[in-house]
Amino acid sequence: MTNIYELDNRVLVPNWRDFQRTVKIGELGQNDKPKGLATDLVQIKADWKNNKTIGIAADLVNNSFVSNDLFSEELKEAIQFVENNKSDSSLPLLALVEQIKQEINPIKDSTTKLLEKNVQSLEEFRSLFDNNMLNRIISKTKNLTKSYLDNAIYWIELARLYTIKGQRSKADKCILIALQLAPNNRFVLRSSTRFFIHNQEEEKAIYYLKKATAIRNDPWLISAHIASSNLIGRYSPFIKTGIGLINSNNFSSFDLTELSSSLGTLEFKNGAFKKSIPLLNLSLSNPNDNSLAQFEWLSKKDQRLTFDPTKFDDVKNPFEAFAYENFGKGEFNRAFYNCIDWFLDIPFSKRSLMFASYIATIIGQNDSAILLCLVGLRLDPQSMVFLNNLIYNYCVKGDLVNAEKYTNYLANIARLQDLFDREKIMLQATLGLFYLRTGSIEQGKDLYKQALENSKAIKNDNYHNQALLNFTRELYLINDGEYPFFLEKLKQIQTNDVDIKYLQKQVLDVVNSNLSRQ
């Protein structure tokens, strides 16, 4: 059986995009009044007024970019000076000037989809993970960090690229350099927070956020601290500060969307439903993709909360929320492409790939599911979910050579008895499928029966029904004597899970169509 990534505890972990798209989405303050966070900008501006040279112009351009202070008269003058003296300016400086000009005067775009790459086919998707292409982008970004050693934004981008490639240690070095260069920069801190959480290092995220003096007046940083603390069961000391910022009326509703959503979620989890509503309503008055996905997740926990996607057509990159919403409606194709866009938006997101591979499996797109799992294994080579879904799809496709290859790999890195209950159940069922397909009938049947018993023991109906559906189909295919018994159990399944209903109908359609031919 395949595994859907079940999220028991969703928190508002900051999303990590490239700097340009983060600015366009508005999370760095460009929608309101920009606030520079670099403390040495004042001195650089003073130097510029006293001595206009290419060197000082370069410092001013670079530090303004890092600090997200893009609207000063001094910067405008420095940009003009650089353009008037192109022969004396380096290529990286000219490129940075062009990037800043794009940020200040972006091309008007009515679309809500802001992706680095758009793909139209499976082949295009596959091409995005060409190592040669990614290596060229990394090399170009490394050159920028060498030209601008004190530009934290370039170091963060290099870390993001290394993370996409699965090179954690290299990414970690870049993150630490960026934090040293710009310890109060919102973009640097939120990106670093996502990196640390991605690598299960929440303590580091908490340390650097708490260390930043900017957190006391920045709702985006307080929300990140609350999320990091929540993931390891801690109480964030900045909760009261966050409430004070909301009540101060000094911030736009967009600047407060993640903070109010975080605080509303805490009230909801603590059973204070009435207290959560004003906070959640504030988060939805001008949401970003993260707060929107948070509310969609909460709406599945309590029917008193209603998520209506038609009210949020103007939210940029709402892919996660819409993926789960469409899935819940049984619109699997839409949900699948929402997941693909979600991953293209955040190309190291394991959840988007896990969800997409599960949906691809449901709708019989085994090649797509296999590709997604292979991409996922590059991010996390020991992921039980990706390995499980990969083996399952190779088995269903009939590629038992590759199914055996990854089954052996799995056996070398994990033991069933050491796994969590859900991982154990899904792997018992999938290994049951593998053994049935490779002719070890009794061993396969025993594993499926263990999966059924264990899922019943932990009262997980979805896992139990998935195992039952797959087991019944396999018994039917080999004309096993136990097939009629399990077919009756399959017919008795009563569920609201749209995936189980869909799979149940698939199995019964196959059985009934063959009966009608006899």
C-alpha positions in Angstrom: 0.0 0.0 0.0 1.1 3.6 -0.6 1.3 6.3 2.0 -0.2 9.7 2.1 1.8 12.1 4.1 -0.6 12.5 7.1 0.1 15.8 8.9 -1.0 15.5 12.5 0.5 18.8 13.6 0.8 21.6 11.0 2.5 24.8 12.1 3.4 27.9 10.1 7.0 27.1 9.3 8.3 29.9 7.0 8.4 29.1 3.3 11.8 29.5 1.6 11.9 30.9 -1.9 14.5 32.8 -3.8 14.7 36.5 -2.8 13.1 37.9 -5.9 9.9 35.9 -5.6 9.8 36.5 -1.8 9.8 40.2 -2.5 7.0 39.9 -5.1 4.8 37.9 -2.7 5.2 40.7 -0.2 6.8 39.0 2.8 9.7 41.4 3.0 7.6 44.5 3.5 7.5 45.8 0.0 3.7 45.9 0.1 3.9 48.4 2.9 6.7 50.6 4.0 10.1 49.1 3.5 12.4 48.9 6.6 16.1 48.4 6.2 17.6 46.1 8.8 21.4 46.6 8.1 22.9 48.7 10.8 25.9 50.0 8.7 23.8 51.5 5.9 23.7 54.9 7.6 27.5 55.1 7.6 27.7 53.9 4.0 25.2 56.6 2.9 27.2 59.2 4.7 30.4 58.0 2.9 28.5 58.2 -0.4 27.5 61.9 0.2 31.1 62.8 0.9 32.9 60.7 -1.7 31.1 59.4 -4.8 33.3 56.5 -6.1 32.5 53.2 -7.7 33.7 51.4 -4.6 31.4 53.2 -2.3 28.6 52.9 -4.9 29.1 49.1 -4.9 29.0 49.0 -1.1 25.8 51.1 -1.1 24.1 48.9 -3.8 25.1 45.7 -2.1 24.1 46.7 1.5 20.8 48.2 0.3 19.9 44.9 -1.4 20.8 42.9 1.6 18.8 45.2 3.9 15.8 45.3 1.6 16.2 49.2 1.6 15.5 49.7 -2.1 13.8 53.1 -2.1 16.4 55.6 -0.8 17.6 58.6 -2.7 21.2 57.6 -2.1 20.6 54.2 -3.7 18.9 55.8 -6.7 22.0 58.1 -7.1 24.4 55.2 -6.7 22.6 53.1 -9.4 22.7 56.0 -11.8 26.4 56.5 -11.0 27.1 52.8 -11.7 25.2 52.9 -15.0 27.1 56.1 -16.0 30.4 54.3 -15.3 29.8 50.8 -16.7 33.4 50.5 -17.9 34.6 50.8 -14.3 31.9 48.5 -12.9 32.2 44.7 -12.5 29.7 42.4 -14.2 28.3 41.2 -10.9 27.7 44.8 -9.8 25.9 45.6 -13.1 23.8 42.4 -12.7 22.9 43.4 -9.1 21.8 46.9 -10.3 19.5 45.3 -12.9 18.0 43.0 -10.2 17.3 45.9 -7.9 15.7 47.8 -10.7 13.4 44.9 -11.4 12.4 44.7 -7.7 11.7 48.5 -7.6 9.6 48.4 -10.8 8.3 44.9 -11.3 6.5 43.9 -14.4 2.8 43.9 -13.7 1.5 40.4 -13.5 -2.0 39.4 -12.7 -1.2 35.7 -12.2 -1.2 34.1 -8.8 1.4 31.6 -9.8 5.0 32.8 -9.1 7.3 29.9 -9.9 11.0 29.8 -11.0 10.0 27.2 -13.6 6.7 26.2 -15.2 6.5 22.7 -16.7 4.0 21.3 -19.1 5.0 17.6 -19.2 6.6 14.8 -17.2 9.7 15.2 -19.4 10.0 18.9 -18.6 9.7 18.0 -14.9 12.4 15.4 -15.2 14.7 17.9 -16.9 14.6 20.2 -13.9 16.6 17.7 -12.0 19.5 17.4 -14.5 22.5 17.7 -12.3 24.5 19.5 -15.0 22.0 22.3 -15.2 21.7 22.6 -11.4 25.5 22.6 -11.1 25.7 25.5 -13.6 23.3 27.5 -11.5 25.2 26.7 -8.3 28.5 27.7 -10.0 27.0 31.0 -11.1 25.7 31.7 -7.6 29.1 30.7 -6.0 30.7 33.3 -8.2 28.3 36.0 -6.9 29.2 35.1 -3.3 32.9 35.5 -4.2 32.3 38.9 -5.8 30.1 40.0 -2.9 31.5 38.2 0.1 29.3 40.3 2.5 26.0 39.8 0.6 24.0 37.5 2.8 21.2 37.2 0.2 23.6 35.4 -2.2 24.8 33.0 0.5 21.1 32.2 1.4 20.4 31.5 -2.3 23.5 29.2 -2.5 22.3 27.4 0.6 18.8 26.9 -1.0 20.4 25.5 -4.2 22.6 23.1 -2.1 19.5 22.0 -0.2 17.6 21.3 -3.4 20.5 19.1 -4.5 20.6 17.4 -1.1 24.0 18.7 -0.1 23.2 19.5 3.5 26.6 20.2 4.9 27.5 22.7 2.1 24.1 24.4 2.7 24.7 24.6 6.4 28.0 26.5 5.9 26.3 29.0 3.7 23.4 29.5 6.2 25.9 30.2 9.0 27.8 32.7 6.9 24.6 34.5 6.0 23.5 34.6 9.7 26.9 36.1 10.6 26.6 38.8 7.9 23.0 39.7 8.5 21.7 38.4 11.9 18.7 40.7 11.9 17.6 40.3 8.3 14.1 38.9 8.0 14.7 37.1 4.8 17.9 35.5 6.2 16.3 34.5 9.5 13.1 33.0 8.0 15.1 31.2 5.3 17.5 29.8 8.0 14.6 28.8 10.1 13.1 26.7 7.3 16.5 25.2 6.6 17.0 24.2 10.3 13.5 22.8 10.6 14.0 20.9 7.3 16.9 19.2 9.0 15.2 18.6 12.3 17.4 21.3 14.0 14.6 23.3 15.6 16.9 24.3 18.5 19.2 26.2 16.1 16.3 28.0 14.6 15.1 29.1 18.0 18.6 30.2 19.0 19.2 32.5 16.0 15.6 33.9 16.1 15.9 34.7 19.8 19.3 36.2 19.3 18.0 38.7 16.7 17.1 42.1 18.2 14.7 42.6 15.2 12.3 39.9 16.5 10.8 42.2 19.2 9.2 44.3 16.5 8.7 41.8 13.6 5.6 39.7 13.4 7.1 37.5 10.7 10.0 36.5 13.0 7.8 36.0 16.0 5.6 33.6 14.0 8.7 31.7 12.9 9.8 31.4 16.6 6.3 30.1 17.6 6.4 27.5 14.9 9.9 26.3 15.8 9.0 26.1 19.5 5.8 24.3 18.8 7.5 21.5 16.8 9.6 20.5 19.9 6.8 21.0 22.4 8.0 24.3 23.8 6.2 27.5 24.7 7.5 30.5 22.9 8.3 33.5 25.1 7.4 35.8 22.3 3.7 35.0 22.3 2.8 37.9 24.5 5.0 40.2 22.3 3.1 38.9 19.3 -0.3 39.7 20.8 1.0 43.2 21.6 2.0 43.7 18.0 -1.4 42.7 16.8 -3.1 45.1 19.2 -0.7 48.0 18.3 -2.4 48.7 15.0 1.0 49.4 13.5 1.1 46.6 11.0 -0.9 45.7 7.9 -3.2 42.7 8.0 -0.8 41.0 5.5 2.2 41.5 7.8 0.1 39.9 10.6 -1.3 37.0 8.7 1.2 34.3 9.8 1.4 35.6 13.4 -2.4 35.8 13.8 -2.7 32.3 12.3 -0.1 30.9 14.6 -1.7 32.4 17.7 -5.2 31.3 16.5 -3.9 27.8 16.0 -2.5 27.7 19.5 -5.9 28.8 20.9 -7.6 26.2 18.8 -5.4 23.4 20.0 -5.9 24.5 23.6 -9.6 24.1 23.2 -10.3 27.9 23.2 -12.4 27.9 20.0 -14.0 31.3 20.6 -10.7 33.0 21.2 -9.2 31.4 18.0 -11.9 32.8 15.7 -10.9 36.6 15.7 -7.3 35.6 15.2 -8.0 33.2 12.4 -10.3 35.8 10.8 -7.5 38.3 10.9 -5.2 35.8 9.3 -7.6 35.3 6.4 -8.3 39.0 5.8 -5.2 39.2 3.7 -3.5 35.8 3.7 -0.4 34.4 2.2 -0.1 30.8 1.0 1.1 29.6 4.4 -1.7 31.0 6.5 -4.2 29.9 3.9 -2.9 26.3 4.0 -3.0 26.5 7.8 -6.7 27.4 7.8 -7.5 24.7 5.3 -5.8 22.2 7.6 -7.7 23.5 10.6 -11.0 23.2 8.7 -10.5 19.5 8.4 -10.1 19.3 12.2 -13.4 21.1 13.0 -16.5 21.3 10.9 -17.3 24.7 12.4 -14.5 26.1 10.3 -15.4 26.4 6.6 -12.7 26.8 3.9 -14.0 28.3 0.6 -11.2 28.4 -2.0 -13.2 30.7 -4.3 -12.7 33.5 -1.8 -8.9 33.4 -2.2 -8.3 33.6 -5.9 -5.8 36.5 -5.4 -3.5 34.7 -3.0 -0.1 34.0 -4.6 1.0 30.4 -4.8 -1.9 28.8 -2.9 -0.9 25.3 -4.0 -0.7 23.4 -0.7 -4.2 24.6 0.4 -5.8 23.9 -2.9 -4.0 20.5 -3.2 -5.6 19.2 0.0 -9.0 20.9 -0.7 -9.2 19.4 -4.2 -8.1 16.0 -2.9 -10.9 16.1 -0.3 -13.4 16.7 -3.1 -12.1 13.7 -5.0 -10.6 15.9 -7.8 -7.4 14.0 -7.9 -6.0 15.4 -11.2 -6.3 19.0 -9.9 -4.8 18.0 -6.6 -1.9 16.3 -8.3 -1.0 19.4 -10.4 -1.4 21.6 -7.3 1.2 19.3 -5.6 3.5 19.7 -8.6 3.2 23.5 -8.5 3.7 23.3 -4.7 7.0 21.4 -5.2 8.2 23.7 -8.0 7.5 26.6 -5.6 9.5 25.0 -2.8 11.8 22.5 -4.5 12.9 20.8 -1.4 9.5 20.2 0.1 9.1 16.5 0.8 5.5 16.7 1.7 4.5 17.9 -1.7 6.3 15.0 -3.3 4.9 12.5 -0.9 1.4 13.7 -1.5 1.9 13.9 -5.3 3.3 10.3 -5.5 0.3 9.0 -3.5 -2.2 10.7 -5.8 -0.3 9.5 -8.9 -0.6 6.0 -7.5 -4.3 6.3 -6.9 -5.0 7.4 -10.5 -2.7 4.8 -12.0 0.1 7.0 -13.1 2.9 4.7 -11.9 5.7 6.2 -13.9 4.9 9.7 -12.5 4.8 8.3 -9.0 8.2 6.5 -9.5 9.8 9.7 -10.8 8.5 11.7 -7.9 9.8 9.2 -5.4 13.2 9.1 -7.0 13.3 12.9 -6.8 12.3 12.6 -3.1 15.0 10.1 -2.4 17.6 12.7 -3.5 16.3 15.0 -0.8 16.1 12.2 1.8 17.8 8.9 0.8 16.4 7.1 3.8 12.8 8.2 3.7 10.5 5.2 4.4 7.7 6.9 2.6 9.5 7.4 -0.7 11.0 3.9 -0.6 7.7 2.4 0.2 5.8 4.2 -2.5 8.6 3.4 -5.0 8.6 -0.3 -4.3 4.8 -0.4 -4.5 4.7 1.3 -7.9 7.4 -0.8 -9.3 5.4 -3.9 -8.2 2.1 -2.7 -9.7 3.9 -1.7 -12.9 5.4 -5.2 -13.1 9.1 -4.0 -12.8 10.1 -6.6 -10.2 13.8 -6.1 -10.9 13.7 -2.5 -9.6 11.2 -3.5 -6.9 13.7 -6.0 -5.6 16.6 -3.5 -5.8 14.9 -1.0 -3.5 13.5 -3.7 -1.3 17.1 -4.9 -0.7 18.2 -1.2 -0.1 15.4 -0.8 2.4 16.4 -4.0 4.3 19.9 -2.5 4.7 18.8 0.7 6.3 15.8 -0.3 8.4 14.2 -3.1 10.4 10.4 -3.4 10.5 10.4 -3.8 14.3 12.3 -0.5 14.8 9.8 1.6 12.9 6.9 3.7 14.0 3.5 2.0 13.8 2.4 3.8 10.6 5.7 3.1 8.8 5.6 -0.5 9.9 2.1 -1.0 8.6 2.6 0.5 5.2 5.9 -1.4 4.7 4.3 -4.7 5.9 1.6 -4.3 3.3 4.0 -3.2 0.5 6.4 -6.0 1.2 3.4 -8.3 1.2 2.6 -7.1 -2.3 6.3 -7.6 -3.3 6.3 -11.2 -2.1 3.0 -12.1 -3.7 4.2 -10.7 -7.0 7.5 -12.6 -6.8 5.8 -15.9 -6.0 6.4 -16.2 -2.2 2.6 -16.5 -1.6 2.5 -17.5 2.0 5.1 -14.9 3.1 3.2 -12.2 1.2 -0.1 -13.2 2.8 1.3 -13.2 6.3 2.7 -9.7 5.9 -0.6 -8.4 4.6 -2.4 -10.0 7.5 0.0 -8.4 9.9 -0.6 -5.0 8.4 -4.4 -5.5 8.8 -4.0 -6.6 12.4 -1.6 -3.7 13.3 -3.7 -1.0 11.6 -6.8 -2.3 13.5 -4.8 -2.2 16.8 -4.0 1.5 16.4 -7.5 2.2 15.0 -6.3 3.6 11.7 -9.1 2.9 9.4 -7.5 4.5 6.3 -4.4 2.3 6.6 -6.6 -0.8 7.4 -8.8 -0.2 4.3 -5.8 0.4 2.0 -4.2 -2.8 3.1 -7.5 -4.7 2.7 -8.2 -3.3 -0.8 -4.7 -4.1 -2.1 -4.6 -7.5 -0.4 -8.0 -8.4 -1.9 -6.9 -7.3 -5.4 -3.7 -9.4 -5.2 -5.7 -12.5 -3.9 -8.0 -12.1 -6.8 -5.2 -11.9 -9.4 -3.6 -15.2 -8.2 -7.0 -16.8 -7.7 -6.3 -17.6 -4.0 -8.7 -19.6 -1.9 -9.0 -16.8 0.7 -10.1 -14.3 -1.9 -13.9 -14.7 -1.3 -13.5 -14.1 2.4 -11.6 -10.8 2.0 -13.9 -9.7 -0.9 -16.8 -9.8 1.5 -14.8 -7.6 3.9 -14.0 -5.2 1.1 -17.6 -4.8 0.2 -18.4 -3.9 3.8 -16.1 -0.9 3.9 -18.0 2.2 5.0 -15.9 5.4 4.8 -15.9 9.1 4.0 -12.3 8.9 2.7 -12.5 9.8 -1.0 -9.4 7.8 -1.8 -10.7 4.7 -0.2 -14.0 5.0 -2.0 -12.2 5.5 -5.3 -9.9 2.5 -4.8 -12.8 0.3 -3.6 -14.8 1.0 -6.8 -11.7 0.3 -8.9 -11.2 -3.2 -7.3 -15.0 -4.0 -7.5 -15.1 -2.9 -11.2 -12.3 -5.2 -12.1 -13.9 -8.1 -10.3 -17.4 -7.5 -11.7 -16.2 -7.0 -15.2 -14.4 -10.3 -15.2 -17.4 -12.0 -13.7 -19.6 -10.7 -16.5 -17.3 -12.3 -19.1 -17.5 -15.8 -17.5 
